[in-house]
Amino acid sequence: MEKYNDLTFEMLPASWIFCFLDECPQAEECLRRISSRTIPGDMSFGRAIYPTVLQHGHCEYFKSAEKMQCAYGFKTLFREVKIRDEGSLRDELKNYLGSRAAYYRYHNGERLLTPVQQQWIINLFKRYGYTENLRFDHYCEVYYVE
């Protein structure tokens, strides 16, 4: 567990499914099992995986306890953008991210861009001919919990 001591209960979505199966052969590498150790002492119920999941030799709910590099903030990306491209780039980003509000949540760090989203955005800028400073403003590593 020391290896995962930076994992906190607050990092997990409300819909997260916990696991309490110590006998699972993948328990020490499974984020669902590791995260169950973060549950606050005053909680007495929630979503959990049942022991019957191990009857078939593997757990379909296994979630690797790996981190991914996320990003947020678009100022650096837009630093060299020509005025004629700025509006179109922003519109395509807003459309890809779902809305104007979602765009600003990613920009302000309220939501983090996954590696797949980052690559899509970098490719968008490349399609417009931009190849320099294709970096986001901020990067962080987080456990992949979705």
C-alpha positions as a LaTeX table, in Angstrom:
\begin{tabular}{lrrr}
\hline
Residue & $x$ (\AA) & $y$ (\AA) & $z$ (\AA) \\
\hline
Met1 & 0.00 & 0.00 & 0.00 \\
Glu2 & 2.89 & 2.41 & 0.62 \\
Lys3 & 3.36 & 2.58 & $-3.11$ \\
Tyr4 & $-0.17$ & 4.02 & $-3.40$ \\
Asn5 & $-0.15$ & 6.30 & $-0.35$ \\
Asp6 & $-0.96$ & 9.30 & $-2.54$ \\
Leu7 & $-4.39$ & 7.83 & $-3.39$ \\
Thr8 & $-7.22$ & 9.45 & $-1.44$ \\
Phe9 & $-10.93$ & 8.76 & $-1.19$ \\
Glu10 & $-11.67$ & 12.22 & $-2.63$ \\
Met11 & $-9.97$ & 11.28 & $-5.90$ \\
Leu12 & $-12.63$ & 8.68 & $-6.64$ \\
Pro13 & $-15.92$ & 9.36 & $-8.43$ \\
Ala14 & $-19.14$ & 8.88 & $-6.46$ \\
Ser15 & $-20.01$ & 5.91 & $-8.69$ \\
Trp16 & $-16.74$ & 4.08 & $-7.91$ \\
Ile17 & $-17.01$ & 0.36 & $-7.16$ \\
Phe18 & $-14.79$ & $-0.89$ & $-4.32$ \\
Cys19 & $-13.39$ & $-4.37$ & $-3.82$ \\
Phe20 & $-12.66$ & $-6.09$ & $-0.49$ \\
Leu21 & $-11.43$ & $-9.43$ & $-1.84$ \\
Asp22 & $-7.99$ & $-10.00$ & $-0.34$ \\
Glu23 & $-7.94$ & $-13.52$ & $-1.83$ \\
Cys24 & $-8.05$ & $-12.17$ & $-5.40$ \\
Pro25 & $-4.76$ & $-12.94$ & $-7.19$ \\
Gln26 & $-4.74$ & $-9.39$ & $-8.60$ \\
Ala27 & $-5.60$ & $-7.60$ & $-5.33$ \\
Glu28 & $-2.26$ & $-5.82$ & $-4.92$ \\
Glu29 & $-2.37$ & $-4.37$ & $-8.46$ \\
Cys30 & $-6.08$ & $-3.53$ & $-8.54$ \\
Leu31 & $-7.13$ & 0.05 & $-7.92$ \\
Arg32 & $-10.56$ & $-1.10$ & $-6.75$ \\
Arg33 & $-8.99$ & $-3.18$ & $-3.95$ \\
Ile34 & $-6.32$ & $-0.60$ & $-3.10$ \\
Ser35 & $-8.90$ & 2.21 & $-3.01$ \\
Ser36 & $-11.03$ & 0.33 & $-0.47$ \\
Arg37 & $-8.31$ & 1.14 & 2.07 \\
Thr38 & $-9.09$ & 4.85 & 1.66 \\
Ile39 & $-12.74$ & 4.63 & 2.75 \\
Pro40 & $-13.39$ & 6.99 & 5.69 \\
Gly41 & $-14.15$ & 5.32 & 9.01 \\
Asp42 & $-17.60$ & 6.87 & 9.24 \\
Met43 & $-18.86$ & 5.27 & 6.00 \\
Ser44 & $-20.83$ & 2.07 & 6.44 \\
Phe45 & $-22.19$ & 1.22 & 2.97 \\
Gly46 & $-21.54$ & 1.75 & $-0.73$ \\
Arg47 & $-20.95$ & 0.03 & $-4.05$ \\
Ala48 & $-18.84$ & $-3.12$ & $-3.90$ \\
Ile49 & $-17.81$ & $-6.16$ & $-5.89$ \\
Tyr50 & $-19.15$ & $-9.50$ & $-4.61$ \\
Pro51 & $-16.96$ & $-12.59$ & $-4.02$ \\
Thr52 & $-18.79$ & $-14.44$ & $-6.81$ \\
Val53 & $-16.75$ & $-12.43$ & $-9.31$ \\
Leu54 & $-13.81$ & $-14.82$ & $-8.74$ \\
Gln55 & $-15.74$ & $-17.94$ & $-9.84$ \\
His56 & $-14.60$ & $-17.65$ & $-13.45$ \\
Gly57 & $-10.87$ & $-17.36$ & $-12.80$ \\
His58 & $-10.59$ & $-13.68$ & $-13.60$ \\
Cys59 & $-12.26$ & $-10.50$ & $-12.45$ \\
Glu60 & $-14.06$ & $-8.48$ & $-15.06$ \\
Tyr61 & $-13.90$ & $-5.45$ & $-12.74$ \\
Phe62 & $-10.11$ & $-5.42$ & $-12.43$ \\
Lys63 & $-8.76$ & $-1.89$ & $-12.74$ \\
Ser64 & $-5.01$ & $-1.50$ & $-12.99$ \\
Ala65 & $-3.57$ & 0.88 & $-10.39$ \\
Glu66 & $-1.73$ & 2.93 & $-12.94$ \\
Lys67 & $-1.36$ & 6.64 & $-13.36$ \\
Met68 & $-1.78$ & 8.66 & $-16.49$ \\
Gln69 & $-0.41$ & 12.04 & $-17.42$ \\
Cys70 & $-3.24$ & 14.55 & $-17.66$ \\
Ala71 & $-3.12$ & 18.14 & $-18.83$ \\
Tyr72 & $-5.11$ & 21.36 & $-18.65$ \\
Gly73 & $-4.82$ & 24.94 & $-19.85$ \\
Phe74 & $-4.63$ & 26.16 & $-23.45$ \\
Lys75 & $-2.69$ & 29.45 & $-23.25$ \\
Thr76 & 0.58 & 27.90 & $-24.43$ \\
Leu77 & $-1.15$ & 26.20 & $-27.36$ \\
Phe78 & $-2.71$ & 29.47 & $-28.52$ \\
Arg79 & 0.41 & 31.60 & $-28.01$ \\
Glu80 & 1.56 & 31.40 & $-31.65$ \\
Val81 & $-1.87$ & 31.03 & $-33.29$ \\
Lys82 & $-2.74$ & 33.53 & $-35.99$ \\
Ile83 & $-5.87$ & 35.62 & $-35.43$ \\
Arg84 & $-7.51$ & 34.14 & $-38.53$ \\
Asp85 & $-7.25$ & 30.61 & $-37.01$ \\
Glu86 & $-8.04$ & 31.39 & $-33.39$ \\
Gly87 & $-11.84$ & 31.38 & $-33.60$ \\
Ser88 & $-11.99$ & 28.21 & $-35.68$ \\
Leu89 & $-9.59$ & 26.38 & $-33.37$ \\
Arg90 & $-11.56$ & 27.40 & $-30.29$ \\
Asp91 & $-14.84$ & 26.38 & $-31.92$ \\
Glu92 & $-13.48$ & 22.96 & $-32.86$ \\
Leu93 & $-12.11$ & 22.51 & $-29.34$ \\
Lys94 & $-15.43$ & 23.49 & $-27.77$ \\
Asn95 & $-17.25$ & 21.10 & $-30.08$ \\
Tyr96 & $-14.82$ & 18.24 & $-29.28$ \\
Leu97 & $-14.96$ & 18.85 & $-25.53$ \\
Gly98 & $-18.75$ & 19.10 & $-25.55$ \\
Ser99 & $-19.53$ & 22.76 & $-24.91$ \\
Arg100 & $-18.21$ & 26.22 & $-24.17$ \\
Ala101 & $-18.54$ & 25.47 & $-20.43$ \\
Ala102 & $-16.59$ & 22.22 & $-20.77$ \\
Tyr103 & $-13.87$ & 24.07 & $-22.71$ \\
Tyr104 & $-13.39$ & 26.49 & $-19.80$ \\
Arg105 & $-13.43$ & 23.67 & $-17.22$ \\
Tyr106 & $-10.49$ & 22.06 & $-19.05$ \\
His107 & $-8.82$ & 25.42 & $-19.50$ \\
Asn108 & $-9.07$ & 26.22 & $-15.77$ \\
Gly109 & $-8.07$ & 22.75 & $-14.56$ \\
Glu110 & $-11.47$ & 21.79 & $-13.18$ \\
Arg111 & $-11.35$ & 18.84 & $-15.58$ \\
Leu112 & $-8.25$ & 17.09 & $-16.80$ \\
Leu113 & $-7.50$ & 16.08 & $-20.37$ \\
Thr114 & $-6.67$ & 12.40 & $-20.85$ \\
Pro115 & $-3.76$ & 11.39 & $-23.08$ \\
Val116 & $-6.24$ & 10.53 & $-25.86$ \\
Gln117 & $-7.84$ & 13.98 & $-25.64$ \\
Gln118 & $-4.42$ & 15.65 & $-25.55$ \\
Gln119 & $-3.38$ & 13.85 & $-28.73$ \\
Trp120 & $-6.59$ & 14.80 & $-30.51$ \\
Ile121 & $-6.02$ & 18.47 & $-29.63$ \\
Ile122 & $-2.36$ & 18.38 & $-30.70$ \\
Asn123 & $-3.43$ & 16.81 & $-34.01$ \\
Leu124 & $-6.02$ & 19.57 & $-34.45$ \\
Phe125 & $-3.33$ & 22.23 & $-34.14$ \\
Lys126 & $-1.09$ & 20.31 & $-36.55$ \\
Arg127 & $-3.93$ & 20.22 & $-39.12$ \\
Tyr128 & $-3.92$ & 24.01 & $-38.96$ \\
Gly129 & $-0.17$ & 24.01 & $-39.60$ \\
Tyr130 & 1.10 & 24.64 & $-36.07$ \\
Thr131 & 4.05 & 22.53 & $-34.97$ \\
Glu132 & 5.82 & 24.66 & $-32.33$ \\
Asn133 & 4.98 & 24.85 & $-28.60$ \\
Leu134 & 2.33 & 22.14 & $-28.80$ \\
Arg135 & 2.14 & 21.86 & $-25.03$ \\
Phe136 & $-0.57$ & 22.42 & $-22.49$ \\
Asp137 & $-0.11$ & 24.86 & $-19.64$ \\
His138 & $-0.08$ & 22.29 & $-16.85$ \\
Tyr139 & 0.49 & 18.56 & $-16.47$ \\
Cys140 & $-0.17$ & 16.20 & $-13.59$ \\
Glu141 & $-0.27$ & 12.48 & $-12.94$ \\
Val142 & $-3.48$ & 10.97 & $-11.63$ \\
Tyr143 & $-4.86$ & 7.49 & $-11.12$ \\
Tyr144 & $-7.01$ & 6.39 & $-14.01$ \\
Val145 & $-10.39$ & 5.93 & $-12.32$ \\
Glu146 & $-12.85$ & 6.06 & $-15.22$ \\
\hline
\end{tabular}
